[in-house]
Amino acid sequence: MSHKPATTSAELHPLLANRWSPVCFRPEPLTKSQIAQLCEAARWAPSSYNDQPWSFLLAPRDDQTAFGKLLGCLAEANQVWAKEAGLLVLAVAQTTLKKTGNPNKFGLHDTGMATISMVLQAEALGLRAHAMGGYNAAQARALYAIPETHEPAAVIAIGHPGDPATLSPDLRKREEGARIRQPLSQMAFTGKFGQPFAFE
Ligand SMILES: Cc1cc2nc3c(=O)[nH]c(=O)nc-3n(C[C@H](O)[C@H](O)[C@H](O)COP(=O)(O)O)c2cc1C
């Protein structure tokens, strides 16, 4: 299992520093109680008007039909590693407000909030999570009968950390590659857009 903590200029909570997106999972199912914890974490996320626009289609690896159905929506390049995950999750955002039916411009944003809660809960359980946009959203919409008021957001693979020695050379390189980020000066601004905040 690779450990790739973030290099930071300020101390981070270990859950945040240690979270990363591996391509190496040990092919073991999650327990029902773990899956419940992941979903509870998402359920208690904040949302605009407390509208809770998220929903999650769960495909556990020990339900072969469900797992195969969501795995089949993924791009080939994602299937090669995501097939070892213990759980695949399709996050879906409601893009209309539940009370009024008006557009909810925070639907995708708040579904992302719920998703990172799920991801961090996975990390807290000693599991790992990897989000994917590389999937066929139209196929998923049709297969799962997702209504027009909702939008497939992302698929998340969650599982037990695996042994990189079991990977192909290509995947192993990815698994062990450095994690890269833009500097704080390119994202933390003050006064006007693009003007870096002075941390020192
Ligand atoms: C919405 C979204 C879509 C992503 N799509 C893919 C994907 O299709 N395939 C993949 O291997 N990684 C995907 N990733 C993972 C990112 O590449 C990864 O989070 C980023 O490189 C930062 O690496 P880290 O999560 O290990 O810190 C996606 C992440 C997000 C949030």
Ligand as a Chemical Component Dictionary entry (heavy atoms), coordinates in Angstrom:
data_LIG
# 
_chem_comp.id                   LIG 
_chem_comp.type                 NON-POLYMER 
_chem_comp.pdbx_formal_charge   0 
_chem_comp.three_letter_code    LIG 
# 
loop_
_chem_comp_atom.comp_id 
_chem_comp_atom.atom_id 
_chem_comp_atom.alt_atom_id 
_chem_comp_atom.type_symbol 
_chem_comp_atom.charge 
_chem_comp_atom.model_Cartn_x 
_chem_comp_atom.model_Cartn_y 
_chem_comp_atom.model_Cartn_z 
_chem_comp_atom.pdbx_ordinal 
LIG C1  C1  C 0 -14.674 14.633 -10.751 1  
LIG C2  C2  C 0 -13.401 13.822 -10.844 2  
LIG C3  C3  C 0 -13.173 13.058 -11.978 3  
LIG C4  C4  C 0 -12.021 12.253 -12.051 4  
LIG N1  N1  N 0 -11.884 11.397 -13.122 5  
LIG C5  C5  C 0 -10.907 10.473 -13.092 6  
LIG C6  C6  C 0 -10.875 9.433  -14.045 7  
LIG O1  O1  O 0 -11.748 9.293  -14.911 8  
LIG N2  N2  N 0 -9.849  8.537  -13.984 9  
LIG C7  C7  C 0 -8.870  8.627  -13.040 10 
LIG O2  O2  O 0 -7.978  7.771  -13.022 11 
LIG N3  N3  N 0 -8.888  9.589  -12.094 12 
LIG C8  C8  C 0 -9.881  10.518 -12.079 13 
LIG N4  N4  N 0 -9.948  11.458 -11.090 14 
LIG C9  C9  C 0 -8.910  11.520 -10.052 15 
LIG C10 C10 C 0 -8.013  12.727 -10.218 16 
LIG O3  O3  O 0 -7.165  12.542 -11.340 17 
LIG C11 C11 C 0 -7.216  12.942 -8.920  18 
LIG O4  O4  O 0 -8.087  13.262 -7.870  19 
LIG C12 C12 C 0 -6.193  14.072 -9.070  20 
LIG O5  O5  O 0 -5.199  13.724 -10.012 21 
LIG C13 C13 C 0 -5.496  14.400 -7.749  22 
LIG O6  O6  O 0 -4.895  13.264 -7.219  23 
LIG P1  P1  P 0 -5.182  12.775 -5.719  24 
LIG O7  O7  O 0 -6.679  12.582 -5.583  25 
LIG O8  O8  O 0 -4.428  11.483 -5.585  26 
LIG O9  O9  O 0 -4.696  13.832 -4.784  27 
LIG C14 C14 C 0 -11.054 12.282 -10.998 28 
LIG C15 C15 C 0 -11.300 13.080 -9.880  29 
LIG C16 C16 C 0 -12.453 13.841 -9.784  30 
LIG C17 C17 C 0 -12.712 14.661 -8.536  31 
# 
loop_
_chem_comp_bond.comp_id 
_chem_comp_bond.atom_id_1 
_chem_comp_bond.atom_id_2 
_chem_comp_bond.value_order 
_chem_comp_bond.pdbx_ordinal 
LIG C1  C2  SING 1  
LIG C2  C3  SING 2  
LIG C2  C16 DOUB 3  
LIG C3  C4  DOUB 4  
LIG C4  N1  SING 5  
LIG C4  C14 SING 6  
LIG N1  C5  DOUB 7  
LIG C5  C6  SING 8  
LIG C5  C8  SING 9  
LIG C6  O1  DOUB 10 
LIG C6  N2  SING 11 
LIG N2  C7  SING 12 
LIG C7  O2  DOUB 13 
LIG C7  N3  SING 14 
LIG N3  C8  DOUB 15 
LIG C8  N4  SING 16 
LIG N4  C9  SING 17 
LIG N4  C14 SING 18 
LIG C9  C10 SING 19 
LIG C10 O3  SING 20 
LIG C10 C11 SING 21 
LIG C11 O4  SING 22 
LIG C11 C12 SING 23 
LIG C12 O5  SING 24 
LIG C12 C13 SING 25 
LIG C13 O6  SING 26 
LIG O6  P1  SING 27 
LIG P1  O7  DOUB 28 
LIG P1  O8  SING 29 
LIG P1  O9  SING 30 
LIG C14 C15 DOUB 31 
LIG C15 C16 SING 32 
LIG C16 C17 SING 33 
# 
